[in-house]
Amino acid sequence: MASTNSESKSLFAAGGEANSDKESIWQQVLAQSAKKTQPLPSKTILLLGERNTGKSCLAARLRGQDVVEGTKGGGVALDYGYLDILLSEENDDLLDRVDIWTLEGELAFANMLDLAINENTAPKSLALIALDLSQPWTLVETLQKWIKVLENHLDARSLRDEKSEGLGVPLLVVVNKSDATAALEKDYGYKDDHFTFIQQHLRRICLKYKAGLLYTSAKRDKNCDVLRGYVKHLLYALEFDATPQLIEKDTIFVPAAWDSIEKIQIDFSSQSLTNDEEAPYADVIRVPASVSRQSKTNYEAEVLAEDDQTFLERQLKQIDKTPQVGPAQPAGPGALYSSPTKPPSTSVEGTAPSTPARSTGRPSMGATPLKTPSTPLATPTKAAAAAAAADGTPSRGGAKGGQNEHKVLSEFFNSLINKDPRAAAAKRKPPSATATASSPTSTASPSRKEAEKSINRLTAKRDN
């Protein structure tokens, strides 16, 4: 009986130990689950730069993604992505997730930087400014522009610590499209001296703001592994073994706090473009003449269409200014002839003949033969006749024809300006019974056909 009790106690003891083991396992699982559900610390990467500098490709390379040929970003004022930080390359445990904000290359969107860098994220942020090496004459101006944007944003929100060095947030200058060096040498005659001057000038600016400098080609995936490793090092102080590199002009790497003015001066003395350390960048790295001409050629002035009413009022004023010819004014000499050197024919009873007189070689019966002029008369051209009519010069129909035409145009444009639908559709009424044949007195608005004929005459006058 005693042995039975002892056996039962041992079984209970074994069961208790088993239950305690199960509880410890569950506690471990719950603890690990609680750690995974805790919010990760927020860190931010802000990517700045002009359009077409490859910011979208750089963001993709930071995330470890491939860049598809011809892919372009843009169109979003402030783009968002994220970067997963793993414990190591061998261990895929997630250490953190970094926000990547890419600002579109327009100053008008600078007020959206609050979403990326604010009082909560500024202490754990990293700013990247992307430059375009394919246009080296813009590097310094672009860099100073975006540094100023970042400075203004931090100062306006009191996010800069007076004791901190530089801008108050770590800064990395990324000179993208470093594969363009070969094209610069071929197209614009760049030499090693040019690239040496460029990198030492950029290093001076980076030294002032305690920034790092890195040349990359996101399209060719050149130096992008160094970019990813250095970003992780700046944000999390992870191990990073890349060394500074100043020899290869397309993979320059200058870590922050490594450079000095003495090192820069050594490289400056190795180039022969200028001996002046204070020489303005734009005076040494000039815009090529072909690029300047191309930019002027591509510029097209904006043409604004004139308002319809303004156009019609201007035409009406021009018609009103056209002098009306009285009945006593004769037609100008040679007005109806294609050649001004040929004299006009002699009119019969002061009226110009409807067609120039021609001699057939034999006189008609009962008529006085006309002498053939020594210089044959030219047949009047339609353009000359239209010009004479538009100028108010009386045609063969007399002076009243020009006055009538002037009146037709004036009434037509008045009807258009006043937007009277009845005026445009009205037809001319026949002259009253009391009107004489030589003096039409129609008071209705001119028909469109008559107005078009008058406008065609004016156009013929302008073309000739």
HELIX and SHEET records of a PDB file:
HELIX    1   1 ALA A    2  THR A   37  1                                  36    
HELIX    2   2 LYS A   55  LEU A   62  1                                   8    
HELIX    3   3 LEU A  107  LEU A  115  5                                   9    
HELIX    4   4 ALA A  122  LYS A  124  5                                   3    
HELIX    5   5 PRO A  136  THR A  138  5                                   3    
HELIX    6   6 LEU A  139  ALA A  156  1                                  18    
HELIX    7   7 SER A  178  ALA A  180  5                                   3    
HELIX    8   8 THR A  181  TYR A  188  1                                   8    
HELIX    9   9 ASP A  192  LYS A  208  1                                  17    
HELIX   10  10 CYS A  224  TYR A  236  1                                  13    
HELIX   11  11 ILE A  261  SER A  269  1                                   9    
HELIX   12  12 TYR A  281  VAL A  284  1                                   4    
HELIX   13  13 ALA A  289  ASN A  298  1                                  10    
HELIX   14  14 ASP A  308  LYS A  321  1                                  14    
HELIX   15  15 LYS A  382  ALA A  390  1                                   9    
HELIX   16  16 ALA A  399  ILE A  417  1                                  19    
HELIX   17  17 PRO A  421  ALA A  425  1                                   5    
HELIX   18  18 ARG A  448  ASP A  463  1                                  16    
SHEET    1   A 7 LEU A  78  LEU A  86  0                                        
SHEET    2   A 7 LEU A  94  LEU A 103 -1                                        
SHEET    3   A 7 LYS A  43  GLY A  49  1                                        
SHEET    4   A 7 SER A 125  ASP A 132  1                                        
SHEET    5   A 7 LEU A 171  ASN A 176  1                                        
SHEET    6   A 7 GLY A 212  TYR A 215  1                                        
SHEET    7   A 7 PHE A 253  VAL A 254 -1                                        
END                                                                             
